[in-house]
């Protein structure tokens, strides 16, 4: 962020060999012009449809279940305080006794 907001001078320091240092060296050698190539990081779309896969991934430490298709799943007494279920399909899910993100227990879900 400092490079994008700098109006005059920027001081860079570090230890080791990094691609940024090589890129900055090329910019300094080019004089008044340079080409900047931005590579977008690959986007990860997680599409989970099998409840067994969700349980397996949860048990192995996975916590990101955005967009998971959990419709009709039996999640009785599940601990839902940790996983990211943003935009997950939870229609017709049995949540009886499940610990909800706010810490409450779902008694009549």
N, C-alpha and C positions, 0 to 999 in steps of 0.2 A: 504494500500500500504506500510505503514511503516514496517509492520511485514514481508512482502515478501522481502523487500530490506535491512532489518537490517542485519548487519554483526556481531554484538556483543550483545549489550544489547538493550532491548526495555522497555520503561516505559509506562504502561497502567494506566489510571485513569478514574474515572467516578463516577456517583451517581446513585443508584438504582440497581435493579437486572436485569441482561441481560443474555441471553443464552451464549454470548461470554465469560462472566466472568466464568460461570460454565464450559465451555469447556476448558478455559485456566487453571482452577483449576485442572481438570482431567489430562491435559497434564503435569502439574507440579508434580502431584502425581504419574504419571506413570514412572518417572525416565527418562531413556534415549530413550525410544520408545513410540510412540503413533500412533493412527489411526485417520486419518482425513477423515471425510465423507462430501463430497460436494453435496449439493442438488441444482440441476438446477432449476431456477425459471420457472414456466410454460410459454410457449411461447403463445402469443396472436396473432392469425391470424384474421384479420378483413376482412370479406368478405361482402361487402355491394353491393346489386344488385338493390334494389328498390330506385328510386330517391326520393320518398316520405319519405322513412326511412332516407335518407341522410338529407333532409330538416328538418325533425323532430329532428334528433340528433344534427344538427347544431343549431337549435333554442334553444335547451336545454343546449347548451354549448359545445357540442362535436366538436373537431377540427381535429381529426385523421381519415382521410379517405383514408389511403394507400390502394392500390389494389382495390379501389371501382370500380364497373362496372357502369359507367355513359354514356355508348355509346348511342348516340341519345338523350340525355337529353336536356331539354330546360332550360338553365341557363341564359337566358336573364336578364341583369341588376343585376346579382348576385355579391356579394362581395366575390371575391376569394383571398383576401389578407391575410386572416387568416388561412384557413384550410390547412392541410397537404394532398396534392393530389399526393404524390409520387407514381409512378407506377399505377395511376388510369387510367382506359380506358376512354379517352375523345374523342374517334373517333366519328365524326358526331355530336358533341355537338354544340348547338346554344349558342354562347357566345356574341351575339350582345348587346352592352352596358354594358357588365360585367366589373367590376373593377378587373384587373389582378394583380398577386403577385408583380409586379414591380410598381404598383400604376397607370398604364396607363388604359385608357378605350378602350375596344375592339369595334371599330366602324364598321368594315366590316368583322366580323367573321362568 
